[in-house]
Each structure stands twice: as C-alpha cells, then as structure tokens.
Amino acid sequence: MEGKDRHLIIDQLNVTLERLSQLKAVKTPHKGWIRAIRDALGMSGTQLAERLQVSRPRIPRLEQDELTGSVTLKSMRQAAEAMDCVFVYALVPRTSLDAMILAQAKKVAGTRLRRTSHTMLLEDQLISNKDQQREYDSMVEDLVQEMPRDLWSEPR
C-alpha cells in the first residue's frame, strides 16, 4: 500500500476511533454484559436459552465464559441478537494512530542513529549534537511519511 493511501486510511480510521474513544472508560458490569442486560430486561436464563435455541445449562456457562474471556465473538453476537441488542467489537488505541506511529518512528530512528553514531565514533568521525538532532528529526519524518514495512519490527 502506498504511503499516501495509507495516510488517507489512517485519517479516515482516526475519525471513527475518535467517536469510539469514550468507550475506553466504559467498564464491564460485574456480572458481565449478557447477565446485566438479561437481568435489566427481566429475562430468565430459560427464556434466553429458548431464544438462543440452546439448553438451559448453556446460559450460565455462556455468562461465565464472558467473565473469563473465553466467550467467542459469535456467541456474544448471538446473545446480543437474542436480547435485541447489537454486539459492538472494536480495538480502540490508547492514543491516536498518528501518535503511535510517531512514537515508533522515534524509537526506530533513535536505534538507527545510535548504531550510526557508534560506528562513526569508532571511525573517529563524530558529528555535532545539532547535526545529530537534525538527522534524527529528518529520519523520524521520513519514517512517518514512508511507513516502511519494517517500522514495527523489533530492532536486531
């Protein structure tokens, strides 16, 4: 994917993620979403089982699976539908995508510059701090713009 296209996709995704960002503060109810909604509706486990077309013992298991994190997305979607709800699934970054990319670019640029500086030190070709900073800033800018495939690879 071209860098220009990638940045357009990031911009569009950022708009959606901005709307979802308030979800980061939402806490899962103590008994889980399935049980909380079921209880709020006054729906028994037997009634939910009938709506899901599963056996009655499946409902406590489903609710427990949600609490332990072993529930499947498919099961959550089906339970939501059975209670006339919409199951929402999203990954919401802690910061913006742009901030994440910039932080990674800085990390990569710092690692690359340290390697270069070490080599130059061994060859007695040190450059000034001002020149190093200029090179670092340029490298970060290039990494953010180009977003090379190895941007997220661990340095070797």
VENKAZI-V579139 format. One line per field, one symbol per residue. phi: phi as a letter, one per 40 degrees, with the letter a starting at -180 (. if undefined). A space follows every 50 residues. Layout:
phi->???
//
This chain:
phi->.cdccccccccccdccccccdcccccbcddcgcccccdcccgccccccdc ccfbcdccccccccdcccgbccccccccccdcbfbbcbbabbccbccccc cccccccccccccccccccccccfbcbcccccccccdcccdcccccfcdc dbcccb
//
